[in-house]
Amino acid sequence: MAQQARSYHHGSLREELVREGRALLIEKGQQAVTVRELARRVGVSHGAPLRHFRDRDAVLDAIAADGFDELRGLLEAARGMGAFEPRFTEYIRAHVRFAQRNGPLMQLMFASSVDGTSAVRDPEVQSSAERFFALGAELLGERNLGSTGPMPFLVAATAEGISTLVATGRLPEDRVDEVVVAAVRALLPQIEERLGVAARDSTAAADA
């Protein structure tokens, strides 16, 4: 049975379109996300979304930005867990859970553009991605946010790689935590070394 359009009554239409677009992306894939289909699902005229988004690509960019903001929130939550190792472990766990639930969204977020070309991303996506990587860089001891080192990208690749193994059935879900802990322990010496360098640099700067 075809899904009936939901009646839109309150709140921000833009936010509702992004939420519905994200659900549609995860349910049916990127090609299913169209302005007309979102209008139908939200219950507005097909021209109403164009008051908030110039076209379909703009909708996809907003969905990607929303994903980066959620990932940054997971990282913020993990930062409050005391010692570095447990908070880093919890972040990797949370990142893996996010990727498991939102595979098509992760693919959209980390694509070079919504259509897979090398075109420049929308400023909203770029800003959200930069905030996410900047916070990760800070957690990992990177202080020069204008030139982020490789560690935040290595951490993201590790989390996404574990998630892919689970999604493809190559890693049983009951072994995810075991693999996460092993990955953290493998990365920890490099991160702790980087944190030590950052701490020494901060002390030297304060004494100068």
Rosetta constraint file for C-alpha pairs under 8 A:
AtomPair CA 3 CA 41 HARMONIC 7.80 0.50
AtomPair CA 4 CA 41 HARMONIC 6.99 0.50
AtomPair CA 5 CA 40 HARMONIC 5.38 0.50
AtomPair CA 5 CA 41 HARMONIC 4.23 0.50
AtomPair CA 5 CA 42 HARMONIC 5.92 0.50
AtomPair CA 5 CA 43 HARMONIC 5.13 0.50
AtomPair CA 6 CA 40 HARMONIC 7.87 0.50
AtomPair CA 6 CA 41 HARMONIC 5.68 0.50
AtomPair CA 6 CA 42 HARMONIC 5.15 0.50
AtomPair CA 6 CA 43 HARMONIC 5.17 0.50
AtomPair CA 7 CA 42 HARMONIC 6.19 0.50
AtomPair CA 7 CA 43 HARMONIC 4.73 0.50
AtomPair CA 7 CA 44 HARMONIC 7.61 0.50
AtomPair CA 8 CA 13 HARMONIC 7.89 0.50
AtomPair CA 8 CA 42 HARMONIC 5.73 0.50
AtomPair CA 8 CA 43 HARMONIC 5.54 0.50
AtomPair CA 8 CA 44 HARMONIC 6.88 0.50
AtomPair CA 11 CA 15 HARMONIC 7.88 0.50
AtomPair CA 11 CA 16 HARMONIC 7.72 0.50
AtomPair CA 12 CA 16 HARMONIC 6.25 0.50
AtomPair CA 13 CA 17 HARMONIC 6.06 0.50
AtomPair CA 13 CA 49 HARMONIC 7.73 0.50
AtomPair CA 14 CA 18 HARMONIC 6.33 0.50
AtomPair CA 14 CA 49 HARMONIC 7.35 0.50
AtomPair CA 14 CA 52 HARMONIC 6.08 0.50
AtomPair CA 15 CA 19 HARMONIC 6.20 0.50
AtomPair CA 16 CA 20 HARMONIC 6.05 0.50
AtomPair CA 16 CA 42 HARMONIC 7.33 0.50
AtomPair CA 17 CA 21 HARMONIC 5.78 0.50
AtomPair CA 17 CA 38 HARMONIC 6.45 0.50
AtomPair CA 17 CA 39 HARMONIC 7.75 0.50
AtomPair CA 17 CA 42 HARMONIC 7.00 0.50
AtomPair CA 17 CA 49 HARMONIC 7.51 0.50
AtomPair CA 17 CA 59 HARMONIC 7.92 0.50
AtomPair CA 18 CA 22 HARMONIC 6.03 0.50
AtomPair CA 18 CA 59 HARMONIC 6.85 0.50
AtomPair CA 18 CA 62 HARMONIC 6.62 0.50
AtomPair CA 18 CA 63 HARMONIC 5.58 0.50
AtomPair CA 18 CA 66 HARMONIC 7.97 0.50
AtomPair CA 19 CA 23 HARMONIC 6.36 0.50
AtomPair CA 19 CA 63 HARMONIC 7.70 0.50
AtomPair CA 20 CA 24 HARMONIC 6.15 0.50
AtomPair CA 20 CA 38 HARMONIC 6.78 0.50
AtomPair CA 20 CA 41 HARMONIC 7.49 0.50
AtomPair CA 20 CA 42 HARMONIC 7.31 0.50
AtomPair CA 21 CA 25 HARMONIC 5.98 0.50
AtomPair CA 21 CA 33 HARMONIC 6.17 0.50
AtomPair CA 21 CA 38 HARMONIC 6.48 0.50
AtomPair CA 21 CA 59 HARMONIC 7.55 0.50
AtomPair CA 21 CA 60 HARMONIC 7.71 0.50
AtomPair CA 21 CA 63 HARMONIC 6.97 0.50
AtomPair CA 22 CA 26 HARMONIC 6.27 0.50
AtomPair CA 22 CA 63 HARMONIC 6.00 0.50
AtomPair CA 22 CA 105 HARMONIC 7.27 0.50
AtomPair CA 23 CA 27 HARMONIC 6.02 0.50
AtomPair CA 24 CA 28 HARMONIC 5.75 0.50
AtomPair CA 24 CA 29 HARMONIC 6.97 0.50
AtomPair CA 24 CA 32 HARMONIC 6.93 0.50
AtomPair CA 24 CA 33 HARMONIC 6.35 0.50
AtomPair CA 25 CA 29 HARMONIC 4.51 0.50
AtomPair CA 25 CA 30 HARMONIC 5.15 0.50
AtomPair CA 25 CA 31 HARMONIC 7.95 0.50
AtomPair CA 25 CA 32 HARMONIC 6.78 0.50
AtomPair CA 25 CA 33 HARMONIC 6.15 0.50
AtomPair CA 25 CA 104 HARMONIC 6.54 0.50
AtomPair CA 25 CA 105 HARMONIC 6.91 0.50
AtomPair CA 26 CA 30 HARMONIC 7.98 0.50
AtomPair CA 26 CA 102 HARMONIC 6.25 0.50
AtomPair CA 26 CA 103 HARMONIC 7.10 0.50
AtomPair CA 26 CA 104 HARMONIC 5.51 0.50
AtomPair CA 26 CA 105 HARMONIC 6.55 0.50
AtomPair CA 28 CA 32 HARMONIC 5.96 0.50
AtomPair CA 29 CA 33 HARMONIC 7.36 0.50
AtomPair CA 29 CA 104 HARMONIC 6.43 0.50
AtomPair CA 30 CA 104 HARMONIC 7.35 0.50
AtomPair CA 30 CA 108 HARMONIC 7.92 0.50
AtomPair CA 32 CA 37 HARMONIC 7.88 0.50
AtomPair CA 33 CA 37 HARMONIC 6.84 0.50
AtomPair CA 33 CA 38 HARMONIC 7.02 0.50
AtomPair CA 33 CA 56 HARMONIC 7.50 0.50
AtomPair CA 33 CA 60 HARMONIC 7.83 0.50
AtomPair CA 34 CA 38 HARMONIC 6.19 0.50
AtomPair CA 34 CA 56 HARMONIC 5.81 0.50
AtomPair CA 35 CA 39 HARMONIC 6.17 0.50
AtomPair CA 35 CA 46 HARMONIC 6.93 0.50
AtomPair CA 35 CA 49 HARMONIC 6.69 0.50
AtomPair CA 35 CA 50 HARMONIC 7.87 0.50
AtomPair CA 35 CA 55 HARMONIC 7.15 0.50
AtomPair CA 35 CA 56 HARMONIC 5.72 0.50
AtomPair CA 35 CA 59 HARMONIC 7.85 0.50
AtomPair CA 36 CA 40 HARMONIC 6.29 0.50
AtomPair CA 36 CA 46 HARMONIC 5.08 0.50
AtomPair CA 36 CA 47 HARMONIC 7.87 0.50
AtomPair CA 37 CA 41 HARMONIC 6.20 0.50
AtomPair CA 37 CA 46 HARMONIC 7.99 0.50
AtomPair CA 38 CA 42 HARMONIC 6.04 0.50
AtomPair CA 39 CA 43 HARMONIC 5.81 0.50
AtomPair CA 39 CA 44 HARMONIC 5.15 0.50
AtomPair CA 39 CA 45 HARMONIC 6.04 0.50
AtomPair CA 39 CA 46 HARMONIC 5.07 0.50
AtomPair CA 39 CA 47 HARMONIC 7.78 0.50
AtomPair CA 39 CA 48 HARMONIC 7.18 0.50
AtomPair CA 39 CA 49 HARMONIC 6.62 0.50
AtomPair CA 40 CA 44 HARMONIC 6.31 0.50
AtomPair CA 40 CA 45 HARMONIC 7.32 0.50
AtomPair CA 40 CA 46 HARMONIC 6.96 0.50
AtomPair CA 44 CA 48 HARMONIC 6.33 0.50
AtomPair CA 47 CA 51 HARMONIC 7.51 0.50
AtomPair CA 48 CA 52 HARMONIC 7.83 0.50
AtomPair CA 49 CA 53 HARMONIC 6.07 0.50
AtomPair CA 50 CA 54 HARMONIC 5.51 0.50
AtomPair CA 50 CA 55 HARMONIC 6.68 0.50
AtomPair CA 53 CA 58 HARMONIC 5.60 0.50
AtomPair CA 53 CA 59 HARMONIC 6.12 0.50
AtomPair CA 54 CA 58 HARMONIC 6.18 0.50
AtomPair CA 55 CA 59 HARMONIC 6.78 0.50
AtomPair CA 56 CA 60 HARMONIC 6.42 0.50
AtomPair CA 57 CA 61 HARMONIC 6.13 0.50
AtomPair CA 57 CA 114 HARMONIC 6.40 0.50
AtomPair CA 58 CA 62 HARMONIC 6.23 0.50
AtomPair CA 58 CA 122 HARMONIC 7.59 0.50
AtomPair CA 59 CA 63 HARMONIC 6.31 0.50
AtomPair CA 60 CA 64 HARMONIC 6.22 0.50
AtomPair CA 60 CA 108 HARMONIC 7.93 0.50
AtomPair CA 60 CA 114 HARMONIC 6.69 0.50
AtomPair CA 61 CA 65 HARMONIC 6.17 0.50
AtomPair CA 61 CA 114 HARMONIC 7.01 0.50
AtomPair CA 61 CA 121 HARMONIC 7.68 0.50
AtomPair CA 61 CA 122 HARMONIC 6.42 0.50
AtomPair CA 61 CA 124 HARMONIC 7.39 0.50
AtomPair CA 61 CA 125 HARMONIC 5.91 0.50
AtomPair CA 62 CA 66 HARMONIC 6.16 0.50
AtomPair CA 62 CA 124 HARMONIC 7.10 0.50
AtomPair CA 62 CA 125 HARMONIC 6.81 0.50
AtomPair CA 63 CA 67 HARMONIC 6.37 0.50
AtomPair CA 63 CA 105 HARMONIC 7.86 0.50
AtomPair CA 64 CA 68 HARMONIC 6.44 0.50
AtomPair CA 64 CA 105 HARMONIC 6.81 0.50
AtomPair CA 64 CA 108 HARMONIC 6.29 0.50
AtomPair CA 64 CA 109 HARMONIC 4.81 0.50
AtomPair CA 64 CA 125 HARMONIC 6.32 0.50
AtomPair CA 65 CA 69 HARMONIC 6.26 0.50
AtomPair CA 65 CA 109 HARMONIC 7.44 0.50
AtomPair CA 65 CA 124 HARMONIC 6.35 0.50
AtomPair CA 65 CA 125 HARMONIC 4.52 0.50
AtomPair CA 65 CA 126 HARMONIC 7.82 0.50
AtomPair CA 65 CA 128 HARMONIC 5.43 0.50
AtomPair CA 65 CA 129 HARMONIC 7.08 0.50
AtomPair CA 66 CA 70 HARMONIC 6.29 0.50
AtomPair CA 66 CA 128 HARMONIC 7.82 0.50
AtomPair CA 67 CA 71 HARMONIC 6.28 0.50
AtomPair CA 67 CA 105 HARMONIC 7.06 0.50
AtomPair CA 67 CA 106 HARMONIC 7.61 0.50
AtomPair CA 67 CA 109 HARMONIC 7.01 0.50
AtomPair CA 68 CA 72 HARMONIC 6.13 0.50
AtomPair CA 68 CA 109 HARMONIC 7.22 0.50
AtomPair CA 68 CA 125 HARMONIC 7.93 0.50
AtomPair CA 68 CA 128 HARMONIC 5.72 0.50
AtomPair CA 68 CA 129 HARMONIC 5.71 0.50
AtomPair CA 68 CA 132 HARMONIC 6.29 0.50
AtomPair CA 69 CA 73 HARMONIC 6.27 0.50
AtomPair CA 69 CA 128 HARMONIC 6.09 0.50
AtomPair CA 69 CA 129 HARMONIC 7.88 0.50
AtomPair CA 69 CA 132 HARMONIC 7.02 0.50
AtomPair CA 70 CA 74 HARMONIC 6.48 0.50
AtomPair CA 71 CA 75 HARMONIC 6.44 0.50
AtomPair CA 71 CA 95 HARMONIC 7.02 0.50
AtomPair CA 71 CA 98 HARMONIC 7.76 0.50
AtomPair CA 71 CA 132 HARMONIC 7.08 0.50
AtomPair CA 72 CA 76 HARMONIC 6.16 0.50
AtomPair CA 72 CA 131 HARMONIC 7.50 0.50
AtomPair CA 72 CA 132 HARMONIC 4.97 0.50
AtomPair CA 72 CA 135 HARMONIC 7.34 0.50
AtomPair CA 73 CA 77 HARMONIC 6.19 0.50
AtomPair CA 74 CA 78 HARMONIC 6.29 0.50
AtomPair CA 74 CA 91 HARMONIC 6.63 0.50
AtomPair CA 74 CA 94 HARMONIC 6.60 0.50
AtomPair CA 74 CA 95 HARMONIC 7.38 0.50
AtomPair CA 75 CA 79 HARMONIC 6.30 0.50
AtomPair CA 75 CA 91 HARMONIC 5.79 0.50
AtomPair CA 75 CA 135 HARMONIC 7.67 0.50
AtomPair CA 75 CA 136 HARMONIC 7.26 0.50
AtomPair CA 76 CA 80 HARMONIC 7.29 0.50
AtomPair CA 77 CA 81 HARMONIC 7.78 0.50
AtomPair CA 78 CA 87 HARMONIC 4.98 0.50
AtomPair CA 78 CA 88 HARMONIC 6.95 0.50
AtomPair CA 78 CA 90 HARMONIC 6.05 0.50
AtomPair CA 78 CA 91 HARMONIC 5.43 0.50
AtomPair CA 79 CA 87 HARMONIC 5.87 0.50
AtomPair CA 79 CA 88 HARMONIC 7.84 0.50
AtomPair CA 79 CA 139 HARMONIC 7.75 0.50
AtomPair CA 80 CA 87 HARMONIC 7.22 0.50
AtomPair CA 81 CA 86 HARMONIC 6.77 0.50
AtomPair CA 81 CA 87 HARMONIC 5.07 0.50
AtomPair CA 82 CA 86 HARMONIC 7.33 0.50
AtomPair CA 82 CA 87 HARMONIC 6.67 0.50
AtomPair CA 83 CA 87 HARMONIC 6.54 0.50
AtomPair CA 84 CA 88 HARMONIC 5.92 0.50
AtomPair CA 85 CA 89 HARMONIC 6.03 0.50
AtomPair CA 85 CA 184 HARMONIC 7.74 0.50
AtomPair CA 85 CA 188 HARMONIC 7.58 0.50
AtomPair CA 86 CA 90 HARMONIC 6.10 0.50
AtomPair CA 87 CA 91 HARMONIC 6.18 0.50
AtomPair CA 88 CA 92 HARMONIC 6.34 0.50
AtomPair CA 88 CA 184 HARMONIC 7.43 0.50
AtomPair CA 89 CA 93 HARMONIC 6.23 0.50
AtomPair CA 89 CA 180 HARMONIC 7.12 0.50
AtomPair CA 89 CA 181 HARMONIC 6.63 0.50
AtomPair CA 89 CA 184 HARMONIC 6.20 0.50
AtomPair CA 90 CA 94 HARMONIC 6.05 0.50
AtomPair CA 91 CA 95 HARMONIC 5.97 0.50
AtomPair CA 92 CA 96 HARMONIC 6.09 0.50
AtomPair CA 92 CA 155 HARMONIC 7.91 0.50
AtomPair CA 92 CA 159 HARMONIC 5.94 0.50
AtomPair CA 92 CA 180 HARMONIC 6.82 0.50
AtomPair CA 92 CA 184 HARMONIC 7.96 0.50
AtomPair CA 93 CA 97 HARMONIC 6.25 0.50
AtomPair CA 93 CA 159 HARMONIC 7.87 0.50
AtomPair CA 93 CA 177 HARMONIC 7.29 0.50
AtomPair CA 93 CA 180 HARMONIC 6.64 0.50
AtomPair CA 94 CA 98 HARMONIC 6.12 0.50
AtomPair CA 95 CA 99 HARMONIC 6.17 0.50
AtomPair CA 95 CA 159 HARMONIC 6.17 0.50
AtomPair CA 95 CA 160 HARMONIC 7.79 0.50
AtomPair CA 96 CA 100 HARMONIC 6.07 0.50
AtomPair CA 96 CA 159 HARMONIC 5.35 0.50
AtomPair CA 96 CA 160 HARMONIC 6.50 0.50
AtomPair CA 96 CA 162 HARMONIC 6.84 0.50
AtomPair CA 96 CA 163 HARMONIC 5.34 0.50
AtomPair CA 97 CA 101 HARMONIC 6.31 0.50
AtomPair CA 97 CA 163 HARMONIC 7.56 0.50
AtomPair CA 98 CA 102 HARMONIC 5.93 0.50
AtomPair CA 99 CA 103 HARMONIC 5.31 0.50
AtomPair CA 99 CA 106 HARMONIC 6.31 0.50
AtomPair CA 99 CA 160 HARMONIC 6.53 0.50
AtomPair CA 99 CA 163 HARMONIC 5.97 0.50
AtomPair CA 100 CA 163 HARMONIC 5.56 0.50
AtomPair CA 100 CA 164 HARMONIC 7.67 0.50
AtomPair CA 100 CA 166 HARMONIC 7.53 0.50
AtomPair CA 100 CA 167 HARMONIC 6.57 0.50
AtomPair CA 102 CA 106 HARMONIC 6.17 0.50
AtomPair CA 103 CA 107 HARMONIC 6.36 0.50
AtomPair CA 104 CA 108 HARMONIC 6.26 0.50
AtomPair CA 105 CA 109 HARMONIC 6.09 0.50
AtomPair CA 106 CA 110 HARMONIC 6.24 0.50
AtomPair CA 107 CA 111 HARMONIC 6.03 0.50
AtomPair CA 108 CA 113 HARMONIC 7.82 0.50
AtomPair CA 108 CA 114 HARMONIC 6.50 0.50
AtomPair CA 111 CA 116 HARMONIC 6.09 0.50
AtomPair CA 112 CA 116 HARMONIC 5.83 0.50
AtomPair CA 112 CA 117 HARMONIC 6.20 0.50
AtomPair CA 112 CA 118 HARMONIC 5.42 0.50
AtomPair CA 112 CA 119 HARMONIC 6.95 0.50
AtomPair CA 112 CA 120 HARMONIC 7.54 0.50
AtomPair CA 112 CA 121 HARMONIC 7.12 0.50
AtomPair CA 113 CA 117 HARMONIC 5.69 0.50
AtomPair CA 113 CA 118 HARMONIC 6.28 0.50
AtomPair CA 113 CA 119 HARMONIC 5.96 0.50
AtomPair CA 113 CA 120 HARMONIC 6.79 0.50
AtomPair CA 113 CA 121 HARMONIC 5.61 0.50
AtomPair CA 114 CA 121 HARMONIC 7.92 0.50
AtomPair CA 121 CA 125 HARMONIC 6.40 0.50
AtomPair CA 121 CA 126 HARMONIC 6.11 0.50
AtomPair CA 122 CA 126 HARMONIC 6.25 0.50
AtomPair CA 123 CA 127 HARMONIC 5.89 0.50
AtomPair CA 124 CA 128 HARMONIC 6.21 0.50
AtomPair CA 125 CA 129 HARMONIC 6.01 0.50
AtomPair CA 126 CA 130 HARMONIC 6.02 0.50
AtomPair CA 127 CA 131 HARMONIC 6.20 0.50
AtomPair CA 128 CA 132 HARMONIC 6.30 0.50
AtomPair CA 129 CA 133 HARMONIC 6.22 0.50
AtomPair CA 130 CA 134 HARMONIC 5.83 0.50
AtomPair CA 131 CA 135 HARMONIC 6.17 0.50
AtomPair CA 132 CA 136 HARMONIC 6.32 0.50
AtomPair CA 133 CA 137 HARMONIC 5.91 0.50
AtomPair CA 133 CA 152 HARMONIC 6.54 0.50
AtomPair CA 134 CA 138 HARMONIC 6.17 0.50
AtomPair CA 134 CA 145 HARMONIC 6.02 0.50
AtomPair CA 134 CA 148 HARMONIC 7.54 0.50
AtomPair CA 135 CA 139 HARMONIC 6.30 0.50
AtomPair CA 136 CA 140 HARMONIC 6.23 0.50
AtomPair CA 136 CA 152 HARMONIC 5.78 0.50
AtomPair CA 137 CA 141 HARMONIC 6.24 0.50
AtomPair CA 137 CA 142 HARMONIC 4.84 0.50
AtomPair CA 137 CA 143 HARMONIC 7.30 0.50
AtomPair CA 137 CA 145 HARMONIC 7.25 0.50
AtomPair CA 137 CA 148 HARMONIC 6.61 0.50
AtomPair CA 137 CA 149 HARMONIC 7.70 0.50
AtomPair CA 137 CA 151 HARMONIC 7.41 0.50
AtomPair CA 137 CA 152 HARMONIC 5.59 0.50
AtomPair CA 138 CA 142 HARMONIC 5.14 0.50
AtomPair CA 138 CA 143 HARMONIC 6.08 0.50
AtomPair CA 138 CA 145 HARMONIC 7.87 0.50
AtomPair CA 140 CA 151 HARMONIC 7.15 0.50
AtomPair CA 140 CA 152 HARMONIC 7.08 0.50
AtomPair CA 140 CA 191 HARMONIC 6.07 0.50
AtomPair CA 140 CA 194 HARMONIC 7.16 0.50
AtomPair CA 140 CA 195 HARMONIC 6.51 0.50
AtomPair CA 141 CA 191 HARMONIC 7.35 0.50
AtomPair CA 141 CA 194 HARMONIC 5.65 0.50
AtomPair CA 141 CA 195 HARMONIC 4.49 0.50
AtomPair CA 141 CA 196 HARMONIC 7.93 0.50
AtomPair CA 141 CA 197 HARMONIC 7.87 0.50
AtomPair CA 141 CA 198 HARMONIC 5.63 0.50
AtomPair CA 142 CA 148 HARMONIC 6.60 0.50
AtomPair CA 142 CA 149 HARMONIC 6.90 0.50
AtomPair CA 142 CA 194 HARMONIC 7.56 0.50
AtomPair CA 142 CA 195 HARMONIC 7.81 0.50
AtomPair CA 142 CA 198 HARMONIC 6.98 0.50
AtomPair CA 143 CA 198 HARMONIC 6.95 0.50
AtomPair CA 144 CA 148 HARMONIC 6.42 0.50
AtomPair CA 148 CA 152 HARMONIC 7.86 0.50
AtomPair CA 150 CA 154 HARMONIC 6.17 0.50
AtomPair CA 151 CA 155 HARMONIC 6.13 0.50
AtomPair CA 151 CA 191 HARMONIC 7.69 0.50
AtomPair CA 152 CA 156 HARMONIC 6.24 0.50
AtomPair CA 153 CA 157 HARMONIC 6.05 0.50
AtomPair CA 154 CA 158 HARMONIC 6.09 0.50
AtomPair CA 155 CA 159 HARMONIC 6.32 0.50
AtomPair CA 156 CA 160 HARMONIC 6.10 0.50
AtomPair CA 157 CA 161 HARMONIC 5.80 0.50
AtomPair CA 158 CA 162 HARMONIC 6.26 0.50
AtomPair CA 158 CA 183 HARMONIC 7.52 0.50
AtomPair CA 159 CA 163 HARMONIC 6.27 0.50
AtomPair CA 160 CA 164 HARMONIC 6.11 0.50
AtomPair CA 161 CA 165 HARMONIC 6.32 0.50
AtomPair CA 162 CA 166 HARMONIC 6.44 0.50
AtomPair CA 162 CA 171 HARMONIC 7.87 0.50
AtomPair CA 162 CA 176 HARMONIC 7.57 0.50
AtomPair CA 162 CA 179 HARMONIC 7.71 0.50
AtomPair CA 162 CA 180 HARMONIC 7.73 0.50
AtomPair CA 163 CA 167 HARMONIC 6.12 0.50
AtomPair CA 164 CA 168 HARMONIC 6.08 0.50
AtomPair CA 165 CA 169 HARMONIC 6.24 0.50
AtomPair CA 165 CA 170 HARMONIC 5.00 0.50
AtomPair CA 165 CA 171 HARMONIC 5.17 0.50
AtomPair CA 166 CA 170 HARMONIC 5.91 0.50
AtomPair CA 166 CA 171 HARMONIC 4.68 0.50
AtomPair CA 166 CA 172 HARMONIC 6.16 0.50
AtomPair CA 166 CA 173 HARMONIC 6.27 0.50
AtomPair CA 166 CA 176 HARMONIC 7.64 0.50
AtomPair CA 171 CA 175 HARMONIC 6.82 0.50
AtomPair CA 171 CA 176 HARMONIC 7.09 0.50
AtomPair CA 172 CA 176 HARMONIC 6.88 0.50
AtomPair CA 175 CA 179 HARMONIC 6.39 0.50
AtomPair CA 176 CA 180 HARMONIC 6.11 0.50
AtomPair CA 177 CA 181 HARMONIC 6.14 0.50
AtomPair CA 178 CA 182 HARMONIC 6.29 0.50
AtomPair CA 179 CA 183 HARMONIC 6.04 0.50
AtomPair CA 180 CA 184 HARMONIC 6.20 0.50
AtomPair CA 181 CA 185 HARMONIC 6.25 0.50
AtomPair CA 182 CA 186 HARMONIC 6.21 0.50
AtomPair CA 183 CA 187 HARMONIC 6.23 0.50
AtomPair CA 184 CA 188 HARMONIC 5.75 0.50
AtomPair CA 185 CA 189 HARMONIC 7.48 0.50
AtomPair CA 187 CA 191 HARMONIC 6.35 0.50
AtomPair CA 188 CA 192 HARMONIC 5.87 0.50
AtomPair CA 189 CA 193 HARMONIC 6.09 0.50
AtomPair CA 190 CA 194 HARMONIC 6.25 0.50
AtomPair CA 191 CA 195 HARMONIC 6.09 0.50
AtomPair CA 192 CA 196 HARMONIC 6.05 0.50
AtomPair CA 193 CA 197 HARMONIC 6.30 0.50
AtomPair CA 194 CA 198 HARMONIC 6.21 0.50
AtomPair CA 195 CA 199 HARMONIC 6.07 0.50
AtomPair CA 196 CA 200 HARMONIC 6.19 0.50
AtomPair CA 197 CA 201 HARMONIC 6.12 0.50
AtomPair CA 198 CA 202 HARMONIC 6.13 0.50
AtomPair CA 199 CA 203 HARMONIC 6.22 0.50
AtomPair CA 200 CA 204 HARMONIC 6.11 0.50
AtomPair CA 201 CA 205 HARMONIC 6.13 0.50
AtomPair CA 202 CA 206 HARMONIC 6.20 0.50
AtomPair CA 203 CA 207 HARMONIC 6.23 0.50
AtomPair CA 204 CA 208 HARMONIC 6.12 0.50
